[in-house]
Amino acid sequence: MKTFSDIRQLAFIFTISLFSIVLINCTGGGTQGRGLMSSSGRSGELLVVCTNSQWKGVLGDSLQAIFMRSLEFLPQNEPLFNLSHIDNEGFTPIYQKQRNILHLNIGSEFTTASVKVIKNKWASPQLIVYIEVADEEEAMRLLSERKNTITDFYLNSEIKRFQRAQKSQIDNSIHKKIERNYSLSMVVPQGFIVAVQNDEFCWLRKETKYWGQSVLMYVQNYSDTNMFSHSHIVSLRNQMTKKYVFGSVDSSYMIVEEKYIPPQSEKVNFNDLYAVKTQGIWKMHGDFMGGPFITYTILDAKRKRVVTLDGFLYAPTDDKRDLLRQIDAILLSTRLIE
């Protein structure tokens, strides 16, 4: 059995590793102006600026394969982003207001391939990624190599946009309860209610006619590094949801769907804290309900405890991507109270 000092050392090593990756991959700069117009574009939209021939050819196919690939851990196919295209001549000020822009500059003058990231150039909030390469083959190679980094830039931008909106509508009553009872700061927007709350568990939920969003929190004293294993995370979630999250039918309760779309876990940096992110599909034992969930299992080294933040969605007739990202934004707003 590993000691608490072992997991603290693991967290330290992981943080250093992530920092190195950021230093290597952050190649872009940005401009920040005042008095910028508000950006436009719907959630999850990405405008691609390149020539018509590039868009209609193999390069365009590659772009769509990368940025419109189906999201994992959803019960139906939904794209990572919704792509639209404009050629360079048509990229006028009305299009320069778009929130997310991918701009391809391809020509022999670009002797060194590069990726540049600029924020708030023409509008705010705005994220522009420039790909500058000598030819299309080099563009496809660079996109393939950097696709995860580039998509993360856009995804983080989407999360921050949701967080700005949520912060402007924060429910201060729920915020104070979470601080007082769990020593956590979380931005929860108005519309959520406290469904269950005790020393070990909290369930916040928001229900509409068509869908429901939920946030779960549970806390355990740290015992060993096995608490961050995939099997333990799934088992603990099943224990908690069986105990506290019930369906509409008597004796029904929530569990993780492990057969058809198995959940997956990965180590992540959660606001500079060591954590494991788990994604998958939940279902109701004894009822016909299901949907996606996201779980963050986080080390609170100061208090020698493990904090679990979990969000799940029930939206049987609606698209789920943006509703789930709204939940993720709430989870990612969480900070430990010092």
C-alpha positions in Angstrom: 0.0 0.0 0.0 1.4 3.4 -1.0 1.6 6.1 1.6 0.1 9.7 1.4 3.6 11.0 0.7 3.7 8.7 -2.4 0.6 10.3 -3.9 1.9 13.8 -3.1 5.1 12.9 -4.9 3.1 11.6 -7.8 1.1 14.8 -8.0 4.3 16.8 -8.0 5.8 14.8 -10.9 2.5 15.0 -12.8 2.4 18.8 -12.5 5.9 19.3 -13.7 5.2 17.0 -16.7 2.2 19.0 -17.7 4.1 22.3 -17.3 6.7 21.0 -19.7 4.1 20.1 -22.3 2.6 23.6 -22.1 6.0 25.2 -22.6 6.6 23.1 -25.7 3.2 23.5 -27.3 2.4 27.2 -26.6 3.8 28.7 -29.8 1.3 31.5 -30.3 0.9 35.0 -29.0 -2.0 37.3 -28.7 -3.3 40.9 -28.7 -5.7 42.3 -26.2 -7.6 45.4 -27.1 -10.1 47.6 -25.3 -13.4 48.6 -26.8 -13.7 45.5 -28.9 -17.1 44.4 -30.3 -18.7 41.3 -28.8 -17.9 38.2 -30.7 -20.6 36.2 -32.5 -21.2 32.5 -33.2 -23.1 29.7 -31.5 -21.7 27.3 -29.0 -19.4 24.8 -30.6 -19.1 26.7 -33.9 -15.7 26.9 -35.6 -15.1 29.1 -38.7 -12.4 27.8 -41.1 -10.7 30.4 -43.3 -9.0 28.9 -46.4 -9.4 28.8 -50.2 -12.3 27.1 -51.7 -10.1 24.5 -53.4 -8.4 23.7 -50.1 -11.8 23.3 -48.4 -13.2 21.1 -51.1 -10.1 18.9 -51.4 -8.2 16.5 -49.2 -7.3 19.2 -46.7 -10.9 20.1 -46.1 -11.7 16.4 -45.6 -8.8 16.2 -43.0 -10.2 19.3 -41.2 -13.6 17.8 -41.0 -12.3 14.5 -39.8 -10.4 16.2 -37.0 -12.8 18.9 -35.8 -16.2 17.2 -36.6 -15.3 13.8 -35.3 -18.0 12.2 -33.2 -17.7 12.8 -29.4 -17.0 9.8 -27.3 -19.3 8.9 -24.4 -22.5 10.2 -25.8 -25.4 7.8 -26.6 -25.8 9.4 -30.1 -23.4 10.9 -32.7 -22.6 14.6 -32.2 -19.6 16.4 -33.6 -16.8 17.9 -31.5 -17.5 21.2 -33.3 -19.8 22.5 -36.0 -17.6 23.7 -38.9 -18.3 26.5 -41.4 -16.1 27.8 -44.1 -15.3 31.1 -45.8 -12.6 31.8 -48.3 -9.9 34.5 -47.8 -11.6 37.1 -50.0 -14.9 36.6 -48.2 -13.3 36.9 -44.7 -14.7 40.4 -44.2 -15.3 42.2 -40.9 -18.7 40.5 -40.4 -16.9 37.1 -40.3 -14.0 38.5 -38.3 -16.4 38.8 -35.3 -16.7 35.0 -35.0 -15.7 33.6 -31.6 -13.7 30.6 -32.8 -11.6 30.9 -36.0 -9.1 28.6 -37.7 -7.1 30.5 -40.3 -4.9 28.6 -42.8 -2.2 30.5 -44.5 -0.5 28.2 -47.1 2.3 29.5 -49.4 6.0 29.1 -50.2 6.8 32.2 -48.1 6.2 30.2 -45.0 9.5 28.3 -44.8 8.9 27.2 -41.2 5.7 25.6 -40.2 4.0 27.2 -37.3 0.9 27.4 -35.1 0.0 30.8 -33.7 -2.7 31.4 -31.2 -4.2 34.9 -30.8 -6.9 36.0 -28.5 -9.4 38.9 -29.0 -8.0 40.3 -32.2 -11.2 41.6 -33.7 -13.8 40.9 -31.0 -14.1 39.6 -27.5 -14.1 36.8 -26.4 -12.3 35.4 -29.4 -9.8 32.7 -30.2 -7.9 32.5 -33.5 -5.5 29.7 -34.4 -3.3 30.4 -37.4 -1.7 27.5 -39.3 1.2 28.8 -41.5 2.8 26.3 -43.8 4.4 25.9 -47.2 1.9 23.5 -48.7 -1.2 21.4 -48.1 0.8 18.3 -47.2 2.6 20.1 -44.5 -0.7 21.5 -43.3 -2.2 18.1 -42.9 0.9 16.8 -41.1 0.9 19.7 -38.7 -2.8 19.4 -38.0 -2.4 15.7 -37.4 0.5 16.2 -34.9 -1.1 19.1 -33.1 -4.8 18.2 -33.3 -5.2 17.5 -29.6 -3.5 20.7 -28.6 -5.5 22.8 -31.0 -8.8 21.3 -30.1 -8.0 21.8 -26.4 -7.5 25.5 -27.1 -11.0 25.7 -28.5 -12.6 23.5 -25.9 -11.1 25.5 -23.1 -12.4 28.7 -24.8 -15.9 27.2 -24.9 -15.7 26.2 -21.2 -14.6 29.7 -20.2 -17.5 31.2 -22.2 -20.0 29.1 -20.3 -18.2 30.0 -17.0 -18.5 33.7 -17.6 -22.2 33.3 -18.2 -22.6 31.1 -15.1 -20.7 33.5 -12.9 -23.0 36.3 -13.9 -25.9 34.2 -12.6 -24.3 32.6 -9.6 -26.6 31.2 -6.9 -24.9 32.7 -3.8 -27.0 30.6 -1.4 -25.7 27.3 -2.9 -22.2 28.8 -3.3 -22.1 29.5 0.5 -23.4 26.1 1.4 -20.8 24.3 -0.6 -18.0 26.5 0.9 -19.3 25.9 4.4 -19.9 22.2 4.2 -17.2 20.9 1.9 -14.5 23.7 1.9 -15.0 24.0 -1.9 -15.7 27.1 -4.0 -18.0 26.2 -7.0 -19.8 28.5 -9.3 -23.4 27.1 -9.6 -25.8 29.3 -11.6 -29.4 30.0 -10.6 -31.9 27.3 -11.5 -30.2 24.5 -9.5 -31.6 23.1 -6.3 -30.1 21.1 -3.5 -31.7 17.6 -3.8 -29.5 15.8 -1.3 -27.0 17.1 1.2 -25.1 15.5 4.1 -21.5 15.2 5.4 -20.4 12.8 2.6 -22.5 13.7 -0.4 -24.3 16.5 -2.2 -26.6 16.4 -5.2 -27.5 19.6 -7.1 -30.0 19.3 -9.9 -31.7 21.5 -12.5 -34.8 20.2 -14.2 -36.7 21.5 -17.3 -39.5 20.0 -19.3 -37.0 18.3 -21.7 -33.8 17.7 -19.8 -32.1 17.6 -16.5 -28.6 18.6 -15.4 -27.0 17.3 -12.2 -23.8 17.8 -10.1 -22.7 15.4 -7.4 -20.0 15.9 -4.8 -18.6 13.4 -2.4 -15.6 13.3 -0.1 -13.5 10.6 1.5 -10.4 10.5 3.6 -7.3 9.5 1.7 -6.3 5.9 2.2 -4.0 4.9 -0.7 -3.3 5.5 -4.4 -5.9 2.9 -5.3 -8.5 5.6 -4.8 -7.4 7.0 -8.1 -7.6 3.7 -10.0 -10.3 3.3 -12.7 -12.0 0.4 -11.0 -12.2 2.1 -7.7 -13.6 5.3 -9.2 -16.4 3.4 -11.1 -17.1 1.2 -8.0 -17.4 4.2 -5.7 -19.6 6.1 -8.1 -22.0 3.1 -8.3 -22.0 2.9 -4.5 -22.9 6.6 -4.1 -25.5 6.7 -6.9 -27.2 3.5 -5.7 -27.5 5.0 -2.3 -28.6 8.5 -3.2 -29.7 8.8 -6.9 -33.0 7.1 -7.7 -35.1 6.8 -10.8 -38.8 7.4 -11.4 -39.6 3.7 -10.7 -39.6 2.3 -7.2 -36.3 0.5 -6.4 -34.5 1.9 -9.4 -31.1 3.5 -9.0 -28.2 4.8 -11.1 -25.2 2.7 -12.2 -22.4 3.1 -14.7 -23.0 1.4 -18.1 -19.9 -0.8 -18.6 -20.8 -3.2 -21.4 -21.8 -1.2 -24.5 -19.8 2.0 -24.0 -17.2 1.2 -21.3 -16.1 4.3 -19.3 -12.5 5.5 -19.5 -10.2 7.3 -17.1 -7.1 9.6 -17.7 -4.9 11.6 -15.4 -5.5 15.4 -15.7 -4.4 18.7 -14.2 -7.5 20.0 -12.4 -6.7 23.7 -11.7 -3.2 22.7 -10.7 -4.3 19.7 -8.6 -3.6 16.0 -9.4 -6.8 14.4 -10.6 -8.3 11.6 -12.7 -11.1 12.3 -15.2 -13.6 9.6 -15.9 -16.2 9.7 -18.7 -18.9 7.3 -19.6 -22.6 6.5 -19.8 -24.9 6.0 -16.8 -28.2 4.1 -16.8 -31.0 3.4 -14.3 -31.1 -0.1 -13.0 -34.8 -1.0 -13.1 -35.8 2.0 -15.3 -35.4 3.1 -18.9 -33.1 6.2 -18.4 -29.5 7.0 -19.3 -27.1 9.6 -20.4 -23.5 10.8 -20.3 -21.5 11.6 -17.1 -18.1 13.2 -16.3 -16.2 12.6 -13.0 -13.2 14.3 -11.6 -11.4 12.5 -8.7 -9.2 15.1 -7.1 -6.4 15.0 -4.5 -6.8 17.5 -1.7 -3.3 17.1 -0.2 -3.8 19.8 2.4 -6.7 18.0 4.0 -5.6 14.5 3.2 -8.8 13.7 1.4 -10.1 12.8 -2.0 -12.8 15.0 -3.5 -15.0 13.7 -6.3 -16.9 16.0 -8.6 -19.4 14.4 -10.9 -21.8 15.8 -13.5 -24.5 13.9 -15.4 -27.1 14.7 -18.0 -30.5 13.3 -18.9 -31.8 14.7 -22.2 -33.6 11.9 -24.1 -34.8 14.1 -27.0 -32.2 16.9 -27.2 -28.6 17.2 -28.4 -26.3 16.7 -25.4 -22.9 18.2 -26.3 -23.5 21.8 -25.1 -25.6 20.8 -22.2 -22.8 18.5 -21.0 -20.2 21.2 -21.5 -22.3 23.5 -19.3 -22.1 20.9 -16.6 -18.3 20.5 -17.1 -17.9 24.2 -16.8 -19.5 24.1 -13.4 -17.2 21.3 -12.3 -14.1 23.0 -13.6 -15.0 26.2 -11.7 -14.3 24.4 -8.5 -11.4 25.6 -6.2 -10.2 24.3 -2.8 -10.8 26.7 0.0 -7.4 27.5 1.5 
